Amino acid sequence: MADLHGLRFWLKFPTLNILRRKKLESEGVIQRYVYWNIVPKLELTKHFEIIVDEAQEKKIEELTEYLITNWKVSLAWLSGQKIVSGVILTDQENHFTKIIRDEFPFVRDIKLQPIQLKKFLGQRTPAEIKSSRHLREIAEKEAVKLSAKRSIDAVLFAIDPRTNSIHLIALKKRRFHPYAAMTSIDKMSENAYIHINYGTYEILKEMMYDRRKQDLIRNIEIIFARDNSEERRIRRLLRLARHM
């Protein structure tokens, strides 16, 4: 998030920044965003919880994609196995609830409540700082959960003790991931931040040639592979990435 100096710069030179934004859009750096003029819309900002019955992972991903694409949803994440949570800008709570129920029969309940906004300008929710060893242990636990899904072929991870965060990449069989790019969720586990990408080996391979993602690819390691051939294929790809 921009600091106050950056915000003043943006307001002072709007034309210049529009040109910069268009350049970032044309290069694919900005792919989607929501303009959020927060001051007059505090009452419209809601936290939602969508409680689902035993739904397949693909169905939950479809629900999340629908929310982000069709509503002013700035954040969406999966809490446990049965709750899709997020932040939405709307004054049509009844309409939102009805549409979601009609479109997704596996939805059991929907809760919406106004958000009390207390943190601004880059403040973060406190989290207990973990050592590299502890972050790796948390990553291993999350990998075990992911590997229980038969759609997952491999799990890769990277840790960053400076930001108390873990990045996981869960690679699926292509028939279980009908998207051209990675999908993702964010969660907290044992007071550490976890970002999980879902995708395929082919998408991971494309990421090698994306300058914005090369640092991540160079630093990730395999934590789980369904079979030896899959592990060898991924290790070859990671060795290549580290020499690019």
Residue pairs with C-beta under 8 A, 6 or more apart in sequence:
1 121
1 122
2 10
3 121
3 122
4 121
9 17
10 17
21 30
24 30
25 31
29 212
32 68
34 72
34 73
34 74
34 89
36 74
36 89
38 45
38 117
41 89
42 117
43 91
43 114
44 89
44 90
44 91
45 87
45 88
45 89
45 114
45 115
45 117
46 87
46 88
46 89
46 90
46 93
46 112
46 113
46 114
46 115
47 85
47 86
47 87
47 112
47 113
47 114
47 115
48 85
48 86
48 87
48 88
48 96
48 110
48 111
48 112
49 79
49 83
49 84
49 85
49 110
49 111
50 63
50 83
50 84
50 85
50 100
50 107
50 109
50 110
51 82
51 83
51 107
51 108
51 109
51 110
51 111
52 59
52 60
52 63
52 82
52 83
52 84
52 104
52 106
52 107
52 108
53 82
53 106
53 107
53 108
54 82
54 106
55 63
55 106
57 149
57 151
57 176
58 176
59 104
59 106
60 78
60 84
61 183
61 198
62 104
63 84
63 100
63 104
63 107
64 76
64 78
64 84
64 183
64 185
65 179
65 183
66 103
66 104
67 73
67 76
67 84
67 86
67 88
68 76
71 88
71 90
71 96
72 88
72 89
72 90
73 86
73 87
73 88
74 86
74 87
74 88
74 89
75 86
75 87
75 186
76 84
76 85
76 86
76 185
77 84
77 85
77 86
77 185
77 186
77 187
78 84
78 85
78 185
78 187
79 85
79 187
87 115
88 96
88 112
90 96
93 112
96 110
96 112
97 110
97 112
100 107
100 110
101 107
101 110
119 125
127 164
127 188
127 191
127 192
127 193
128 164
128 190
128 191
128 192
129 161
129 164
130 138
130 161
130 164
130 190
130 191
130 192
131 161
132 159
132 161
134 190
134 192
135 159
135 161
135 164
135 165
135 166
135 192
136 157
136 159
138 166
138 189
138 190
138 192
138 194
139 157
139 159
139 166
139 168
139 223
140 223
141 189
142 166
142 168
142 189
142 194
142 196
143 155
143 157
143 168
143 223
143 224
144 224
146 152
146 155
146 168
146 170
146 196
146 224
147 155
147 224
147 226
151 172
151 173
151 176
152 170
152 171
152 172
152 224
152 226
153 171
153 172
153 173
153 201
153 225
153 226
153 230
154 170
154 171
154 201
154 222
154 224
154 225
154 226
154 230
154 231
154 234
155 168
155 169
155 170
155 171
155 222
155 223
155 224
156 168
156 169
156 171
156 204
156 220
156 221
156 222
156 223
156 234
157 166
157 167
157 168
157 169
157 220
157 221
157 223
158 166
158 167
158 216
158 219
158 220
158 221
159 165
159 166
159 167
160 166
160 167
163 193
164 191
164 192
164 193
165 192
165 193
165 194
165 195
166 192
166 193
166 194
166 195
167 194
167 195
167 197
167 216
167 220
168 194
168 195
168 196
168 197
169 182
169 196
169 197
169 199
169 204
169 220
170 196
170 197
170 198
170 199
171 199
171 200
171 201
171 204
171 234
172 198
172 199
172 200
173 200
174 200
174 202
177 183
177 198
177 199
177 200
177 203
179 199
180 203
181 199
181 203
182 197
182 198
182 199
182 203
182 207
183 197
183 198
183 199
184 195
184 196
184 197
184 198
185 195
185 196
185 198
186 193
186 194
186 195
186 196
187 194
187 196
188 194
201 233
201 234
201 237
204 217
204 234
204 237
205 237
207 213
207 214
207 216
207 217
208 214
208 217
208 237
208 240
208 241
208 244
214 241
214 244
217 238
217 241
218 238
218 241
218 242
220 238
221 238
222 231
222 234
222 235
222 238
225 231
225 234
